């Protein structure tokens, strides 16, 4: 008979998908909350935030501007995205209420990552009735948000793509998805051992975990993945570095260091970069421990050995901390502080690296 706590792989996949949607939604709420609580400095009157939806990464923009005067009767504020070719793409009319102007731009039909081609955002005051303007009235530009030129290439590497890594995911997405996958599989490992009938599943999930940590080739060459076991995922990049391939954690750390070096007097950007660095340090330590426990499971002569369950429970705890962060009392939940931040906190802080300051023209 199966344990009451045993969940099938299908159920775990459904739960994982729902959790990912919760993370995406929570990220949007976090961005909005923190933008509202951050005081204006250096003439900054608002912010542009990149957001994800269920079908894309950084494929939406949220614009918030404070202390906005009412436009003359018949006029309205209209937002534009300027791309690398200099073309102004219409995004929509800002909603004005009590001096605050907002807009959520849903992106294009392909859900393209906007960081691939954006060069700035600006707002014009238009007078064209209820129809959307085809081109901006540049003489009526009232607000402008520019990219941090020196840091932006490294921000793109973090949130869009870096040569030598999978093209379908950014560095932070690769890290987040890998840790999410490990968390799902670590839960499955414990449940399958407890069922005492799922040892084949235990083995398969432990193989997948070591591949996510080391990358498939390195897991094999290091001996963490025994020669008698097959590859399950065939991953070119793992979370940890190998002699031939820098892992997601070290690659992210290198790009974040470059953002710090090029941030200039942008203290906010440097702080977010530091917060990412804190999370990456936590993750590296926790994942190295996870590798040891997972290797112990893979090399066990009998999965019925009580020591295997002990290792599986340790693996599950560390995987949960790595995914959602670790709560350090008296805090009510994980934070971006050292020792607490996990993949979720790293993801949120990486999103903040790309936020743009809006200033009056």
N, C-alpha and C positions, 0 to 999 in steps of 0.2 A: 504493500500500500504506500502511496506517495505521502510525503510529509505535507501537512497543511500549509506549510510555508513555501512549498515548491511551486515555482512559476514556470510555465513553458517558455521556450524561446520566443514564440509568437507574442505571448503576453508581455514578456520583457521588452520586446521591440515596440509594442504599442505604448507601454508605460514610458519608455525612453523618448519616443516621439512627442508625447504629451509634455514631458519634462522640458524638452528643448523648446517647445512653444512657450512654456511658462518662463523660461530664461529669456527668450526674445522679448516677450511682453514686459518682464520685469526690467530688462535693460532700458526700454523706452521710458518707463516710469522713473527709473533711477536718473536718467539724463535730464528729464524735465524737472524733477525735484531738486537736483543739485544746481541746475541753471537758475532756478527761482531763488535759491538761497545764497548764490554767489554775488557779492556786491560788485557794482560797476567800477572799473578802474581804467585810467589812461584813455578816457573818452569812449570806452566801450559801452554801447547802448543795447547790445543784444548778442545772440550767438546763433550759429548754424551747426546743427548736429547731424551726423550721419547715423542712420538707423537701418536695421535689418527687418525684413518680413519673412514669412514662412518659405518664400520662393527665391530669396536672394540675400546677398550680403552687401551692406552699405548701399542699398539700392533705393533708399528713401532719404529725404532731407526734412528736418524739422527746423523751422525758423522762428525765433522769438526776438522781438524788439520791444524795449521798454521806453516809456515817456515819449510816446509818439503823438504829435499834435494831429487833430482832426484835419483832413485835407479840405480844400475849398469845396463848396457845393458842386456835385457832379464829378469830382475827381476821386481817384482811388489809388492805393499803393499796390504796385505789381512787382513780383519777384522774377528774377532772371538768373539762369545758370550760364556762366561763360565757359565754353569748352576750350580745349587746347588749340583749336583752329581759330579761335576768336569769335565763333558764332555764339549768339545769345539765344538760349533756349527758354521759351516762356514756361514758367512754373505755376503761376496763378496769382489771384488777388489775395492780399493779406486780409485776414479778419481782424478788425479793429474794435476793441472793447476796453473801456476804462483806461485808455492810454497805452494799452498793450496790443501789439500786432503779432499775429501768429499765422503760420502756414505749414501744413504737412504736404510735401510734394511726394507723390507715390512712385516717382521714377517712370521708366519707360516700360513698354509691354514685354521686353526681354528680361526685365529685372537685372539690368546690367549694374555692375559695381561702379558707382559714380566716381570713385577715386581713380578710375582708369583714365578719365578724360576731363575732369573738372579743373578749372583754373581760377574760379572765383564765383561769388554770388553778389548781385547788386539789386537794388530796389529803385524803381522810378515812380514818379507821380504821373499818372495817366488820366486823360480825359477823353474817353471813347465810349461813354455810355455803358451798356451791359456786356458788350462784346470784348473778347480778349484781344489785346494788340498783337499784331504779327511781328513787329519790331519795336525795340525800346526807344523811347524819347530820351536820348542820351543827355540832352541839355537839362532834363528834369530828373537826373539821378540824385537821390537823396540819401541812400545808405549803400555802403560797400563792405564786403567781407573778402579779405585776401588770404591766400595760403601762405604759411611760413616757408618762404622759398628755400632756405638752406636745409630745413629739416624735412621738407615734404617728400623727397625721394625715399627716405628711410621710413616715413610713415606709410608710404605706398607699399614698401616691402613688408611691413607688419600687417597691413589690412587689405592689400590687394594681391600682390604676387612678388616673388623673389626668384630670379633665374636659378635653376638647379633644383627646384622643389616642385611638387605637383602643381600643375597649372589650374586645377579646378578649385583650389583652396588657398587662402592666405596663410601666413605663418601662424597667426593667432587662431584661425579657424582649424588648421591642422592640429594644433595643440589641444584646443578645446574639444574637438570631435574625438581625438584619440583618448583623452582622459574620460570623456563621457562613455566611450566604448568600454574602457577598462572598468569603470564603475558598474556598468550593466553586467559585465561578464563576471566580476568578482562576486556580485550578489548571486549569480547563477551557480558559481563554483560552490559557495556555501550551501545553497539549497540542494544542489545535486548530491553533495556528500551526505547531507542530513537524510536524504531520501533512501540512501544505501542501495539504490537501484540505478543511479545515474552516473556511475563512475566514467562511462565513456564520454558523457557530456562534460564532466569535470575536466577530463584530459583535453578535450577539444577547446574548451574555454580557456584553460591555462595556456595552451599553445597560442591562442589568439592574443592573450594578454602579453606574453613575452615578445611576440612580434610587434605589437603596438609600442612596447617600451624600447626595444632594441632596433627595430627594423628587421625584416625577415632574414636578410643575408647575414647581418651581424649576430642575430640570435643563434643562427646555425654555426657560424665560425667561432663564436665565443664559447660554445658548448652549453650555453643556457638552454638551448633547444636540443634535446638528445637526438642523435643521428637516426634513431629508429622511428622518430615521429615525423609526420609530413608537415609541410607548410599548410597553413589554413587561409592566410590573407595575402601573402606576396606583397608586402609593403616595402617600398624603396627607402622610406625615411621613418625613423622611430623618434620617440621623445628624447632619448639620450643619444649622445654622439658615439660614433664608432670610429675606428682608425681611418675609414674611407669616406664617411658622410657625417657632416655636422647635424645633430638632431634638432628638433624643433625648439627645445629650451635654449640651447646655446646659440642657435641662429637668431632667435628673438632677442636674447641678451645682447648680442653684438649690434643689432639694429637699434635697440633702445639706448645703448651707450652712445651711438652716433647721434641720435636725437638729442640726448643730453649735451653733447659737445657742440651742437649747432643751434641750440635753443636761444643763445644770446641772453637778452634781458627778459625773456618770456618765462617768468617764475612759475606760472601756472602749468606750462608745458613741461618744465623740468620736474615739477612735483608729480604730475601724472606718470612721467617716465620713471621716476623713483618708485612710485607705487607698483608699477609693472615689474620693476626689478625685484622688489620685495616678494611679490607673488612667485616669480620665477625661481628665486632662491628657495622658497618653501617647497615648491613643486619638485625641484631637482632632488632635494633631500628625501622627500616622501617617496618619490618614484624609485630612487635607488634602493630604498628599503623594500618597496613592493617587488622589485625584481628579485631580491633575495628570497622572499616568501614564495613567489611564484615558481622560481627555480627549484625550491624545496619540494613543492607539490609535484612538479614534472619529473623529478628524479626519485621520488618515493618508490620503494619496492612494493608497497601496498597502500592504496588510497584509504583503506579502512583503519590505518594506523591513527590513533588519537592525535599524534603530533601533526598530521596533515590537516585535521580540522582546526587545530590551534593556528597553524600557518594561514589557513584560509580565512579565519576570522580576523587575523591581523591584516591580511591583504584587503579584506572588505572594508575595514575601518579606515585604512590609509587611502583607499580608493575614494571613499566618500569624502574624506577631508580634501583630497586633491581636486575633486569635482566642485564641491560647494564651499570649501573653506572650513577652517576649524574655529569653533567658538571658544574664546578664552574668557572665563569669568573675570569681572562681573558683566561683560558685554552680553547682550541678548542674542547675538549671532556673530557670524564671521565678519571681519573688517578687512581693510587694506593694509593693516599693520603687519610687521614682520611676525612670522609664526602663526598667522591666522589666515592669510590670503591664499585662495586656491585658484582654480581655472576660471571660475565665474568672475571673481574680482579682477583677475588679469584681463579678461575679455572686456569688462566694463571700462577699465582704465585705458586699455588700448583704443577703445572707441573715443575716449576723451582726447587722445592724442590728435585726432583729426578735427576736433571742433574748431570753428572759425569765429573770430571776434568780429562783430558788426560795429562799424563806426559811421558817424555822420559824414557826408561828403562836404 
